[in-house]
Amino acid sequence: MKVTLITGASVGIGEAIARQIAQQKENLVLVARSEQALQLLCKTLTQQFGIKADYITADLCKPESAEFIYQTCKERGYEVESLINNAGMGSGGELIMRDLQHELNMMLLNMNAMVSLTHFFLKDMAVRKRGTIVNIGSLLSFIPAPYMAVYCATKAFVRSFSRALYEEAKPHGVHVLLFCPGLTDSNFIQGSAVDEKTANALTAGVRAQTPEQVATEFIKAYKEKRKFAISGGFNRFGAKILSILSDATIAGQTAKTYRKRML
Ligand SMILES: NC(=O)c1ccc[n+]([C@@H]2O[C@H](COP(=O)([O-])OP(=O)(O)OC[C@H]3O[C@@H](n4cnc5c(N)ncnc54)[C@H](OP(=O)(O)O)[C@@H]3O)[C@@H](O)[C@H]2O)c1
């Protein structure tokens, strides 16, 4: 059976994307750690849209999870036509004050899991000469922001990886989309283990979208087979401004702004 696999689909942007994809009548395999949430979502989507929806629980920080997910799909007879690498976590605050294990887990989830899953599923897509890989980046992939240094670096990795992979995958008939949301009202801040003061300092004055708004923009880019899209007009405008500034200027100005707010 042909399926679309979405990681991080238990809540937030991934859940909203799953609903929109189900509306397109694509069968789904949803991945996250929270079994109950996945089970409930699969039941709802099956009833609401008449599709087949299944789930695999896995901790994507574990190096063996990508192969486990790939093998489970094989065993269940799924042909993954689209892979949406959405699962991710954030961070915030001064690196020396952060829990190192959190930062390393974030790197494993935001980068290693994405590369590993892509490695496994892209091979099969290349053989079939069709398929889509979507990587969820971030507006912050354009911003080397102090006090979010590791998170921004992981998303810069996602951006570079996806842009390059687009060209590698093209001769195999496989499409790659890099989709970048800006600040979104989800569980993301809670999952980032950031204290309230730091979270407020890092997000003050930034307009947030809802996961549903992000998913609506996502589905348009997905259906139009775009290679790159940023969610939200104000975020697209922000990215344009950022593109004319040097990394040093962006980092320097961002540091000044955040420092004032954190004091
Ligand atoms: N929210 C924002 O402001 C924002 C802005 C730009 C980009 N993004 C990106 O958008 C994506 C989705 O973020 P979100 O805002 O929807 O965050 P979220 O509400 O925190 O959801 C994160 C999802 O990832 C899953 N996940 C987390 N750790 C995992 C692990 N170790 N193994 C497997 N699954 C895991 C979570 O499920 P379980 O907890 O059940 O495992 C959940 O389904 C991320 O890549 C994020 O970097 C978010």
The ligand as an SDF file (V2000), in Angstrom:
LIG
                    3D

 48 52  0  0  0  0  0  0  0  0999 V2000
    6.9580   25.7710   16.6890 N   0  0  0  0  0  0  0  0  0  0  0  0
    7.7730   26.6110   16.0860 C   0  0  0  0  0  0  0  0  0  0  0  0
    7.8530   27.8040   16.4490 O   0  0  0  0  0  0  0  0  0  0  0  0
    8.6140   26.1450   14.9210 C   0  0  0  0  0  0  0  0  0  0  0  0
    9.1790   27.1230   14.0800 C   0  0  0  0  0  0  0  0  0  0  0  0
    9.9520   26.7100   13.0050 C   0  0  0  0  0  0  0  0  0  0  0  0
   10.1630   25.3570   12.7740 C   0  0  0  0  0  0  0  0  0  0  0  0
    9.6070   24.4360   13.6110 N   0  0  0  0  0  0  0  0  0  0  0  0
    9.8820   23.0230   13.3180 C   0  0  0  0  0  0  0  0  0  0  0  0
    8.6610   22.3570   13.0610 O   0  0  0  0  0  0  0  0  0  0  0  0
    8.7700   20.9730   13.4350 C   0  0  0  0  0  0  0  0  0  0  0  0
    7.5940   20.5930   14.3080 C   0  0  0  0  0  0  0  0  0  0  0  0
    7.6310   21.3790   15.4780 O   0  0  0  0  0  0  0  0  0  0  0  0
    6.3250   21.7000   16.3590 P   0  0  0  0  0  0  0  0  0  0  0  0
    6.2810   23.1500   16.5490 O   0  0  0  0  0  0  0  0  0  0  0  0
    5.1390   21.0080   15.8430 O   0  0  0  0  0  0  0  0  0  0  0  0
    6.8100   21.0520   17.7420 O   0  0  0  0  0  0  0  0  0  0  0  0
    6.0170   20.1710   18.8340 P   0  0  0  0  0  0  0  0  0  0  0  0
    4.6420   20.6770   19.0060 O   0  0  0  0  0  0  0  0  0  0  0  0
    6.9360   20.1390   20.0110 O   0  0  0  0  0  0  0  0  0  0  0  0
    5.9670   18.7200   18.1590 O   0  0  0  0  0  0  0  0  0  0  0  0
    7.1250   17.9730   17.9690 C   0  0  0  0  0  0  0  0  0  0  0  0
    6.7770   16.6080   17.4200 C   0  0  0  0  0  0  0  0  0  0  0  0
    7.9960   15.8400   17.3250 O   0  0  0  0  0  0  0  0  0  0  0  0
    7.8470   14.6440   18.0810 C   0  0  0  0  0  0  0  0  0  0  0  0
    9.1170   14.2870   18.7230 N   0  0  0  0  0  0  0  0  0  0  0  0
    9.8260   15.0430   19.5940 C   0  0  0  0  0  0  0  0  0  0  0  0
   10.9040   14.3640   20.0150 N   0  0  0  0  0  0  0  0  0  0  0  0
   10.8700   13.1610   19.3900 C   0  0  0  0  0  0  0  0  0  0  0  0
   11.6920   11.9990   19.4350 C   0  0  0  0  0  0  0  0  0  0  0  0
   12.7770   11.9590   20.2110 N   0  0  0  0  0  0  0  0  0  0  0  0
   11.3490   10.9380   18.6710 N   0  0  0  0  0  0  0  0  0  0  0  0
   10.2360   10.9630   17.8920 C   0  0  0  0  0  0  0  0  0  0  0  0
    9.4290   12.0270   17.8190 N   0  0  0  0  0  0  0  0  0  0  0  0
    9.7260   13.1060   18.5660 C   0  0  0  0  0  0  0  0  0  0  0  0
    6.7730   14.9400   19.1230 C   0  0  0  0  0  0  0  0  0  0  0  0
    6.0740   13.7740   19.4970 O   0  0  0  0  0  0  0  0  0  0  0  0
    6.3400   12.9140   20.8340 P   0  0  0  0  0  0  0  0  0  0  0  0
    6.6190   13.8760   21.9350 O   0  0  0  0  0  0  0  0  0  0  0  0
    5.0730   12.1500   20.9720 O   0  0  0  0  0  0  0  0  0  0  0  0
    7.5030   12.0390   20.5110 O   0  0  0  0  0  0  0  0  0  0  0  0
    5.8410   15.8350   18.3100 C   0  0  0  0  0  0  0  0  0  0  0  0
    4.9660   15.0420   17.5460 O   0  0  0  0  0  0  0  0  0  0  0  0
   10.1400   20.8310   14.1220 C   0  0  0  0  0  0  0  0  0  0  0  0
   11.0720   20.3160   13.2050 O   0  0  0  0  0  0  0  0  0  0  0  0
   10.5010   22.2700   14.4770 C   0  0  0  0  0  0  0  0  0  0  0  0
   11.9000   22.4640   14.5470 O   0  0  0  0  0  0  0  0  0  0  0  0
    8.8350   24.7940   14.6780 C   0  0  0  0  0  0  0  0  0  0  0  0
  1  2  1  0
  2  3  2  0
  2  4  1  0
  4  5  1  0
  4 48  2  0
  5  6  2  0
  6  7  1  0
  7  8  2  0
  8  9  1  0
  8 48  1  0
  9 10  1  0
  9 46  1  0
 10 11  1  0
 11 12  1  0
 11 44  1  0
 12 13  1  0
 13 14  1  0
 14 15  2  0
 14 16  1  0
 14 17  1  0
 17 18  1  0
 18 19  2  0
 18 20  1  0
 18 21  1  0
 21 22  1  0
 22 23  1  0
 23 24  1  0
 23 42  1  0
 24 25  1  0
 25 26  1  0
 25 36  1  0
 26 27  1  0
 26 35  1  0
 27 28  2  0
 28 29  1  0
 29 30  1  0
 29 35  2  0
 30 31  1  0
 30 32  2  0
 32 33  1  0
 33 34  2  0
 34 35  1  0
 36 37  1  0
 36 42  1  0
 37 38  1  0
 38 39  2  0
 38 40  1  0
 38 41  1  0
 42 43  1  0
 44 45  1  0
 44 46  1  0
 46 47  1  0
M  CHG  2   8   1  16  -1
M  END
$$$$
